[in-house]
Amino acid sequence: MAKKDTPDYPMPPGPIEGPSAWYGKEMRATDEWLFRLTDADLAEIDAAVTATQSLPIKDLTPEAFSLPNLGPRLEGLLDELLDGRGFVLMRGIPVDIDNIERAARAYYGLGSHLGTFRSQNARGDLLGHVIDLSRSVDDPTARIYQTNARQNYHADSTDIVSLLCLQKAMKGGASSILSSVTIYNEMLRRAPDLARELFFPFYIDRRGEIPEGKDPWYRMPVFSWHKGLLTVHFTRPYTDSAQNLPGVPALTKKQVAALDLFQELCEDPDIHLNMDFEPGDMQFIQNYQVLHDRTEFEDWPDDPKKKRHLLRLWLCTRKGRELPPAYLDRQESITIGDRGGIHVPGTRLNVNLVPG
């Protein structure tokens, strides 16, 4: 397929300003991105958990999981995610590795106030488990979150991705996030021709999770400027592995140079922000603006209960940005309030409390 001379979408008129263009070095100097749960908040969550014991977790809604005082504050958190810096760390919820059901119920109930739940894989998991299952990163069907390897900066197929820490690793496993708007601004300043290159589509590996009628890859630009917002999709390992799929053209030298500069900027400690999760920490990320990564980790060798274990939610918000039409090659819908997730033939939505 011959490459066009102009991208599908125009570039921004210049550098992008505002709260979305933040640097990690600035965020390390403040805790304004922390959302601390109060004793009153925790009492309200505990009451909602107790009141919904007869409901399957999958059926929790904002109406069932009532948070009369915390709920309005969560609206402010959602506005910060969608229109501000794009990330929040909520701190203070008690967790017990021996009672995952209660932690999962509290987490899922809180999440219901921010959006609806989307399938995270071909199995239809609405509640994901991020834990080392001893799978190999060389397995073409493996997802990196099932290993203890570094993830690399990437974006998921949803509006908001969230993590709840149940158990931290013996060593490593820090969450690392960054503003992709800042990456664009830096690329524009240093190499505008390479920034422009990322507005053209790249082939990306679906890693075996192939929707009906689709190819084993999809095409997506890294940068899309649409309706006055920069939407970013980056997943370098799957861009590279797509090169092994039939029908995918070889990356050009200029494409590789553009991807390399993007990755180099991601590694800049002035740009990214690392977070060491403590049990009970909940991270929320706006996925079209903030990229996330995880450092390699080591688990405690002799106690399975001490394995690093996080729960994950993919949320579709009832409000938010319009997505570029290019996203329809990756997902079935780009309609606000009804988009995102992974759906393949045979997918059945479920909430599983056991990793697998």
C-alpha positions as CSV (number, residue, x, y, z in Angstrom):
1,M,0.0,0.0,0.0
2,A,1.6,3.3,-1.1
3,K,2.0,5.9,1.5
4,K,0.1,9.2,0.9
5,D,2.0,12.5,0.9
6,T,-0.2,14.0,3.6
7,P,-1.5,12.6,6.9
8,D,-5.2,11.6,7.4
9,Y,-5.5,14.4,9.9
10,P,-3.8,17.9,10.0
11,M,-1.1,18.6,12.6
12,P,-1.8,21.0,15.4
13,P,-1.0,24.7,14.5
14,G,1.9,24.7,17.0
15,P,2.9,23.5,20.5
16,I,0.0,22.4,22.7
17,E,-0.5,24.3,26.0
18,G,-2.6,23.6,29.1
19,P,-2.7,21.1,32.0
20,S,-2.3,18.1,29.6
21,A,1.2,19.2,28.8
22,W,3.0,18.3,32.0
23,Y,6.5,17.1,32.9
24,G,7.3,14.4,35.4
25,K,9.8,16.6,37.1
26,E,7.0,19.1,37.8
27,M,4.6,16.4,39.1
28,R,7.3,15.1,41.5
29,A,7.3,18.5,43.2
30,T,3.6,18.4,44.1
31,D,1.0,16.0,45.4
32,E,-2.0,17.7,43.7
33,W,-2.6,14.6,41.7
34,L,-3.3,12.6,44.9
35,F,-7.0,12.0,45.9
36,R,-7.0,10.9,49.5
37,L,-10.0,9.1,50.8
38,T,-11.2,10.4,54.2
39,D,-12.6,8.3,57.0
40,A,-16.1,9.5,55.9
41,D,-15.4,8.3,52.4
42,L,-14.2,4.9,53.6
43,A,-17.3,4.5,55.8
44,E,-19.5,5.2,52.8
45,I,-17.6,2.7,50.7
46,D,-17.8,0.1,53.4
47,A,-21.6,0.6,53.7
48,A,-22.0,0.3,50.0
49,V,-20.0,-3.0,49.9
50,T,-22.1,-4.4,52.8
51,A,-25.4,-3.3,51.1
52,T,-24.6,-5.0,47.8
53,Q,-23.4,-8.4,49.1
54,S,-26.4,-10.1,47.5
55,L,-25.5,-8.6,44.0
56,P,-22.9,-10.2,41.7
57,I,-20.0,-7.8,41.3
58,K,-20.7,-7.7,37.6
59,D,-24.1,-6.1,38.3
60,L,-22.9,-3.2,40.4
61,T,-24.1,0.2,39.2
62,P,-23.9,3.7,40.7
63,E,-27.5,3.4,41.9
64,A,-26.8,0.1,43.7
65,F,-23.4,1.1,45.0
66,S,-24.6,4.4,46.5
67,L,-22.0,7.0,47.5
68,P,-24.1,10.0,48.3
69,N,-21.2,12.2,49.4
70,L,-18.2,10.7,47.7
71,G,-20.1,10.3,44.4
72,P,-20.1,14.1,43.6
73,R,-16.4,14.3,44.4
74,L,-15.8,11.5,41.9
75,E,-17.4,13.7,39.3
76,G,-14.6,16.2,39.9
77,L,-12.0,13.4,39.6
78,L,-13.5,12.4,36.3
79,D,-13.3,16.0,35.0
80,E,-9.6,16.1,36.0
81,L,-9.0,12.9,34.1
82,L,-10.8,14.0,30.9
83,D,-10.0,17.7,30.8
84,G,-7.0,18.2,33.1
85,R,-3.7,16.4,33.6
86,G,-5.3,13.1,32.8
87,F,-4.3,11.0,35.8
88,V,-5.1,10.7,39.5
89,L,-3.9,8.4,42.3
90,M,-6.6,7.6,44.8
91,R,-5.2,6.5,48.2
92,G,-6.5,5.0,51.4
93,I,-8.8,2.0,50.6
94,P,-8.1,-0.9,52.9
95,V,-7.3,-4.2,51.1
96,D,-6.8,-7.8,52.4
97,I,-5.1,-10.3,50.1
98,D,-7.2,-13.0,51.9
99,N,-10.4,-11.3,51.0
100,I,-10.1,-10.3,47.3
101,E,-13.8,-10.3,46.9
102,R,-14.4,-7.4,49.2
103,A,-11.6,-5.3,47.7
104,A,-12.9,-6.1,44.2
105,R,-16.4,-5.2,45.1
106,A,-15.3,-1.8,46.5
107,Y,-13.1,-1.2,43.5
108,Y,-15.7,-2.2,41.0
109,G,-18.4,-0.1,42.8
110,L,-16.2,3.0,42.8
111,G,-15.4,2.4,39.1
112,S,-19.1,2.3,38.2
113,H,-19.3,6.0,39.2
114,L,-16.7,6.9,36.5
115,G,-17.9,4.7,33.6
116,T,-19.1,1.4,32.3
117,F,-16.9,-1.6,32.2
118,R,-15.2,-2.9,29.0
119,S,-13.7,-6.3,28.1
120,Q,-9.9,-6.4,28.6
121,N,-9.1,-9.5,26.6
122,A,-10.6,-12.2,24.4
123,R,-12.0,-14.0,27.5
124,G,-14.2,-11.0,28.3
125,D,-12.7,-10.1,31.7
126,L,-14.2,-7.0,33.1
127,L,-12.0,-7.2,36.2
128,G,-8.4,-7.9,35.2
129,H,-5.6,-9.4,37.2
130,V,-2.1,-8.0,36.6
131,I,0.1,-10.8,38.0
132,D,3.0,-12.8,36.8
133,L,1.6,-16.1,35.3
134,S,5.1,-17.1,34.1
135,R,4.2,-16.6,30.5
136,S,7.0,-15.7,28.0
137,V,7.1,-12.3,26.3
138,D,8.1,-14.3,23.2
139,D,4.8,-16.0,23.1
140,P,2.9,-14.3,20.3
141,T,-0.4,-14.7,22.2
142,A,0.9,-13.5,25.6
143,R,0.0,-10.2,27.0
144,I,3.0,-8.5,28.8
145,Y,0.9,-8.0,32.0
146,Q,1.0,-11.8,32.4
147,T,4.8,-11.7,32.9
148,N,7.2,-9.9,35.2
149,A,8.9,-8.1,32.3
150,R,8.8,-4.4,31.7
151,Q,5.7,-3.4,29.8
152,N,7.0,-0.4,27.8
153,Y,4.9,2.8,27.3
154,H,1.6,2.1,25.7
155,A,-2.1,3.0,25.4
156,D,-5.0,0.5,26.0
157,S,-8.3,0.2,24.1
158,T,-10.5,2.2,26.5
159,D,-11.2,5.7,27.8
160,I,-9.8,5.1,31.3
161,V,-7.5,2.4,32.5
162,S,-7.3,1.9,36.3
163,L,-5.2,-0.3,38.6
164,L,-5.8,-1.3,42.3
165,C,-2.7,-2.6,44.2
166,L,-3.4,-5.6,46.3
167,Q,0.2,-6.7,46.8
168,K,3.4,-5.0,45.8
169,A,6.5,-6.9,44.5
170,M,9.6,-7.6,46.5
171,K,11.6,-5.5,44.1
172,G,10.6,-3.2,41.1
173,G,7.2,-3.0,39.5
174,A,6.9,0.8,39.6
175,S,4.2,2.4,37.5
176,S,5.5,4.9,35.1
177,I,3.3,7.4,33.3
178,L,3.9,10.4,31.0
179,S,2.0,13.0,29.0
180,S,2.0,12.2,25.3
181,V,1.1,15.8,24.7
182,T,4.5,16.7,26.2
183,I,6.2,14.1,23.9
184,Y,4.6,15.7,20.9
185,N,5.7,19.2,21.9
186,E,9.3,17.9,22.4
187,M,9.3,16.1,19.1
188,L,7.9,19.2,17.3
189,R,10.7,21.3,18.9
190,R,13.5,18.9,18.1
191,A,12.5,17.2,14.8
192,P,9.2,18.5,13.3
193,D,9.6,16.2,10.3
194,L,9.7,13.1,12.5
195,A,6.7,14.5,14.5
196,R,4.8,14.7,11.2
197,E,5.7,11.2,10.4
198,L,3.7,9.9,13.4
199,F,0.5,11.3,12.0
200,F,0.6,8.6,9.3
201,P,-0.9,5.2,10.2
202,F,1.3,2.3,11.5
203,Y,0.5,-1.4,11.4
204,I,0.0,-2.9,15.0
205,D,-0.2,-6.5,16.1
206,R,-3.5,-7.7,17.7
207,R,-1.5,-10.4,19.5
208,G,-4.0,-13.1,18.5
209,E,-7.1,-11.2,19.7
210,I,-8.8,-10.8,16.3
211,P,-12.4,-9.5,16.0
212,E,-14.6,-11.2,13.4
213,G,-13.8,-10.0,9.9
214,K,-10.6,-8.2,10.9
215,D,-6.9,-8.7,10.1
216,P,-4.4,-9.9,12.7
217,W,-3.2,-6.3,12.7
218,Y,-4.8,-2.9,12.7
219,R,-3.6,0.5,11.3
220,M,-3.4,3.6,13.5
221,P,-1.4,6.8,13.6
222,V,0.6,7.5,16.8
223,F,-0.7,11.1,16.7
224,S,-4.2,12.2,15.7
225,W,-5.3,15.9,15.9
226,H,-9.0,15.8,15.9
227,K,-11.6,18.4,17.1
228,G,-8.9,20.4,18.7
229,L,-7.4,17.6,20.8
230,L,-4.3,15.4,20.3
231,T,-5.2,11.8,20.7
232,V,-2.2,9.4,21.0
233,H,-1.9,5.6,20.5
234,F,1.6,4.1,21.0
235,T,2.6,0.5,21.6
236,R,6.1,0.0,20.2
237,P,6.5,-3.8,21.0
238,Y,3.3,-4.6,19.0
239,T,4.3,-2.2,16.2
240,D,7.6,-4.1,15.9
241,S,6.0,-7.6,16.2
242,A,3.5,-6.7,13.4
243,Q,6.5,-6.7,11.1
244,N,6.3,-10.5,11.4
245,L,2.8,-10.7,10.1
246,P,1.9,-11.5,6.5
247,G,0.9,-8.5,4.4
248,V,2.5,-5.9,6.7
249,P,5.0,-3.7,4.8
250,A,8.4,-3.1,6.3
251,L,8.9,0.1,8.4
252,T,10.8,2.8,6.5
253,K,13.9,4.4,7.9
254,K,12.0,7.5,8.7
255,Q,9.3,5.7,10.5
256,V,11.8,3.9,12.6
257,A,13.6,7.2,13.4
258,A,10.3,8.8,14.4
259,L,9.4,5.8,16.7
260,D,12.9,5.8,18.1
261,L,12.7,9.5,19.0
262,F,9.3,9.0,20.6
263,Q,10.7,6.1,22.7
264,E,13.9,8.1,23.6
265,L,11.7,10.9,25.0
266,C,9.6,8.5,27.0
267,E,12.8,7.4,28.7
268,D,13.7,11.0,29.8
269,P,13.3,11.2,33.6
270,D,12.3,14.8,33.3
271,I,9.3,13.7,31.2
272,H,8.0,10.6,32.9
273,L,6.7,10.2,36.4
274,N,7.3,6.9,38.4
275,M,4.9,5.8,41.2
276,D,5.5,3.0,43.7
277,F,2.1,1.6,44.5
278,E,1.2,0.7,48.1
279,P,-1.6,-1.8,48.8
280,G,-4.9,0.1,48.5
281,D,-3.6,2.6,45.9
282,M,-5.9,3.1,42.9
283,Q,-4.5,4.8,39.8
284,F,-6.8,6.2,37.1
285,I,-5.4,7.2,33.7
286,Q,-7.1,8.9,30.7
287,N,-5.9,6.6,28.0
288,Y,-5.8,8.9,24.9
289,Q,-3.5,11.4,26.6
290,V,-1.4,9.6,29.2
291,L,0.8,6.6,28.3
292,H,1.7,4.1,31.0
293,D,4.5,1.6,31.6
294,R,5.7,-0.8,34.3
295,T,9.2,-1.5,35.3
296,E,10.5,-5.1,35.6
297,F,9.9,-6.7,38.9
298,E,10.9,-9.7,41.2
299,D,8.4,-11.4,43.5
300,W,9.1,-12.9,46.9
301,P,10.3,-16.5,46.1
302,D,8.6,-18.6,48.7
303,D,5.2,-17.2,49.4
304,P,2.5,-17.1,46.6
305,K,0.4,-14.6,48.7
306,K,3.2,-12.1,48.3
307,K,3.2,-12.2,44.5
308,R,2.7,-8.7,43.0
309,H,-1.0,-8.5,42.3
310,L,-3.0,-5.7,40.9
311,L,-6.7,-5.5,39.8
312,R,-7.5,-3.6,36.7
313,L,-10.5,-1.9,35.2
314,W,-11.1,-0.6,31.7
315,L,-13.8,2.1,31.8
316,C,-15.9,3.8,29.1
317,T,-17.0,7.2,30.2
318,R,-20.4,8.8,29.5
319,K,-18.6,12.0,28.3
320,G,-15.3,12.7,26.8
321,R,-13.5,13.5,23.6
322,E,-14.6,12.5,20.1
323,L,-12.2,9.9,18.6
324,P,-10.8,10.1,15.1
325,P,-12.4,7.7,12.6
326,A,-9.1,5.8,12.3
327,Y,-9.9,4.2,15.7
328,L,-12.6,2.1,14.0
329,D,-9.9,-0.2,12.6
330,R,-9.1,-1.1,16.2
331,Q,-12.5,-1.2,17.9
332,E,-16.1,-1.6,16.9
333,S,-17.4,1.8,17.9
334,I,-16.0,5.3,18.6
335,T,-19.4,6.5,20.0
336,I,-18.9,8.4,23.3
337,G,-20.4,6.2,26.1
338,D,-20.2,3.0,24.0
339,R,-16.7,2.2,22.9
340,G,-13.5,0.4,23.7
341,G,-12.7,-3.0,24.9
342,I,-11.7,-6.2,23.2
343,H,-14.4,-8.3,21.5
344,V,-13.7,-11.5,19.5
345,P,-16.0,-14.4,18.5
346,G,-17.0,-16.3,21.7
347,T,-16.2,-13.5,24.1
348,R,-18.4,-13.7,27.2
349,L,-18.3,-10.9,29.8
350,N,-17.4,-12.0,33.3
351,V,-15.9,-10.9,36.6
352,N,-13.4,-13.5,37.8
353,L,-11.8,-13.2,41.2
354,V,-9.1,-15.8,40.3
355,P,-6.2,-14.9,38.0
356,G,-5.9,-17.0,34.9
